[in-house]
Amino acid sequence: MSTWWKDVYSTMVQDVGYDDAAQELLIRWKNGRVSAYSGVDEGTAIRLSKAPSVGSAVNSEIKNRFPHRYVS
């Protein structure tokens, strides 16, 4: 059980993380808020962290597909 974070180059996203115990994708936005998306597998989180446009990938692959909550 672990959580990892990866810095990304993005205008909206500071870094992408994953909590394997909770199976949650974590997105730390540039404004400091952290979103958690439930039910995302780790492979998807890894692909997202390597996407050429992380913000676009979040919009097309994550938002409105997985339950969302703010954790901070």
C-alpha positions in Angstrom: 0.0 0.0 0.0 1.6 3.2 -1.1 1.0 6.6 -2.7 3.2 8.1 -5.3 3.3 11.5 -7.0 4.9 12.6 -10.2 5.5 16.2 -11.2 4.1 17.0 -14.6 4.5 19.8 -17.1 1.1 21.4 -17.4 -0.5 24.8 -17.2 -3.3 23.5 -14.9 -1.9 20.5 -13.1 1.0 20.6 -10.7 1.4 16.8 -10.3 -0.4 13.5 -10.6 -0.5 10.9 -7.9 -2.0 7.5 -7.2 -3.1 5.9 -3.9 -3.1 2.2 -4.5 -4.8 1.3 -1.2 -7.8 3.5 -2.1 -7.5 3.0 -5.9 -7.7 6.7 -6.4 -6.1 8.9 -9.0 -4.9 12.1 -7.3 -4.6 15.4 -9.2 -2.9 18.4 -7.5 -4.0 21.5 -9.4 -1.8 24.6 -9.7 -4.3 26.4 -7.4 -3.3 23.9 -4.6 -6.5 21.9 -4.5 -6.3 18.1 -4.7 -8.9 16.1 -6.6 -9.3 12.3 -6.0 -11.0 10.2 -8.6 -12.2 6.8 -7.3 -11.9 3.5 -9.2 -9.1 4.5 -11.5 -6.5 1.8 -12.1 -2.8 2.5 -11.6 -2.0 2.0 -15.3 -4.4 4.8 -16.2 -2.7 7.1 -13.7 0.7 6.3 -15.1 -0.4 7.0 -18.7 -2.1 10.2 -17.5 1.2 11.4 -15.8 3.0 10.9 -19.1 0.4 12.5 -21.4 1.6 15.3 -23.7 -1.3 17.4 -22.3 -2.3 16.3 -18.8 -5.2 18.7 -18.6 -6.7 17.5 -21.9 -6.2 13.9 -20.8 -8.0 14.6 -17.5 -10.9 16.2 -19.3 -11.3 13.4 -21.9 -10.4 10.3 -19.9 -11.2 11.0 -16.3 -13.8 13.8 -15.7 -17.4 12.6 -15.8 -16.2 9.0 -15.9 -15.1 8.4 -12.3 -16.5 9.6 -9.0 -14.7 12.8 -7.9 -14.1 14.6 -4.6 -11.8 17.2 -3.3 -9.4 16.0 -0.6 -7.9 19.5 0.1 
